[in-house]
Amino acid sequence: MAARVLNVNVGVLGHIDSGKTALARALSTTGSTAAFDRAPQSRARGITLDLGFSCLRTELPPQLGPGPGELQLTLVDCPGHASLIRTIIGGAQIIDLMMLVIDVTKGMQTQSAECLVIGQIACQKMVVVLNKIDLLPEGKRQSAIEKMTKKMQKTLENTKFSGCPIVAVAAKPGGPEAPESENPQGISELIEVLKSQAYLPSRDPSGHFLMAVDHCFSIKGQGTVMTGTILSGSVSLGDNVEIPALKVTKKVKSMQMFHTPVTYAMQGDRVGVCVTQFDPKLLERGLICTPDSLHTIHAAIISLKKIQYFRGALQTKAKFHITVGHETVMGRVMFFSPAPANFNEEIQENVFDFEKDYLYQEQYLSKDSVSSEENKENDQAGEVQLPKQQWALLEFEKPVTCPKLCLVIGSKLDTDIHANTCRLAFHGVLLQGMEDKNYTETFLPKLKVYKQKHKEGQVERVMDDYSVIGRSLFKKETNIQIFVGLKVKLSTGEHGIIDGGFGQSGKFKIRIPDGLKPDTKMLLTAASKKKSKGGKGDMTKEDESSKNDSAQPVTISLIFKRYVFDTQKKMIQS
């Protein structure tokens, strides 16, 4: 029986020119077809433009179980080019362990910070690699490395990677032009650290087969080969797989893992799948899956969290670059939260409840989004109340094909790449996709997101013990009929019901079922006497002075909610 091979996917991420590809090359023993940059413009410029894969085989470390076996570290070399952050996000979904490569002469840079953010979202463990130590003057090398190590430890203090290993190397001493005879430094130490960090990733062969393809080419007389990493499920020889982007289903003729033929592969494996011939240019990268298991959606409901390094508020109706599955498209967002009474309720993970009511939010609620005014008030009242979970409705500019419950990242990729700012805004999980093109009519009315409306007016005068006339609650042109029957409350405590319009100027009649309190009646009678005494010319002055006068106007409060997607725009009161 062949010794078992455990595959762990190691992402090599970092700022452009930090030496990621050189590091992957120094570490690897077997290159896969996608390895070390296929793009000619990339080779010429020494920059990685696409996910490169290669692998390193070593003996199984003791923590991964007894018995003979090999540990295969598949190195996913992610591009450092800012505009290619889409590619990294695509690659991060398959990474078990991350190597963050830092140019020791420069320290953390914009993209290193973004890579760190992606790592925190998509990855459990990390190793920091301080590269290019050969560029430090020999006398000061050790102290410079120690200084940078301390700096990195401080940066990682408040992340989930606090206390992670930091290793110093020179992947390509002398730089890209140096002769190959120059030996890399620190690589064997790094391999030992990677082995110590390797763990048994939880792999599950059940469920639908889904694979992220990152390279596609044809072999004469054999068929077309798609290489990639299996995101879920498993695949066997003879299975039918669907290529959703091309709307075709193909049969698996043969499979290879790093040049070794196999008959079966499962979640986490890196594999080449050969199927009956099609034009490889049609699918450079994308997804393949069990037939009919992916959905193509026009909109989605996601649960989400704001990324703490993103500056500025997340506004409803704003547009973001949304990365979902392996696609990045523009999308518009609408944020919503539980109703305020349920802010502290434990929410079931990865499930969306259509029976519940949700509160529309103008922006994602976070400590910094609550305005300073509210903060002043809340400082006295204690902590700002934030909901445990928030959601967003995403509406895509063009449909996307993705698995259910996949990772979603929202970013502002049009921000100047040289600005020292994190462009990743939020991350979340896709809970519900909308496949129907007419989702606004067929699906959205089921989504019970409401806006809380609060209108205020004033009592103009008393009619009798059980009714008053109100004003300033509606505009002159408002159809008061649609408000008839709604409950209102007077500032003096009485509850009333809107009975109908009164005259043509937007005034209205309120019925007070339990009658006016004697105090209220006195207050209103005094106010209207004052008004009539002042004569018509002084009305406006009278209005102003009544603010400072003991006869405070009696205000009328009308509170109701309206569901955002209710076509009849009904007003609802609890």
Salt bridges, closest charged atoms under 4 A:
ASP50 OD2 - ARG38 NH2 3.22
ASP50 OD1 - ARG285 NH1 2.39
GLU59 OE2 - LYS195 NZ 2.68
GLU70 OE1 - ARG57 NH1 2.99
ASP96 OD2 - ARG203 NH2 2.72
ASP103 OD2 - LYS106 NZ 3.91
ASP103 OD2 - LYS132 NZ 3.75
GLU114 OE1 - ARG423 NH2 2.76
GLU157 OE1 - LYS154 NZ 3.24
GLU180 OE2 - LYS172 NZ 3.93
GLU192 OE2 - LYS195 NZ 3.54
ASP214 OD2 - ARG270 NH1 3.06
GLU284 OE2 - ARG38 NH2 2.67
GLU284 OE2 - HIS215 ND1 3.82
GLU345 OE1 - LYS356 NZ 3.16
GLU346 OE2 - LYS388 NZ 2.54
ASP357 OD2 - LYS561 NZ 3.00
ASP368 OD2 - LYS306 NZ 3.65
GLU373 OE2 - LYS376 NZ 3.31
GLU383 OE2 - LYS367 NZ 3.77
GLU397 OE2 - LYS319 NZ 2.85
GLU456 OE2 - HIS454 NE2 3.78
GLU460 OE1 - ARG471 NE 3.05
GLU460 OE2 - LYS507 NZ 2.65
ASP465 OD1 - LYS521 NZ 2.29
ASP499 OD1 - ARG511 NE 3.69
ASP549 OD1 - LYS530 NZ 3.55
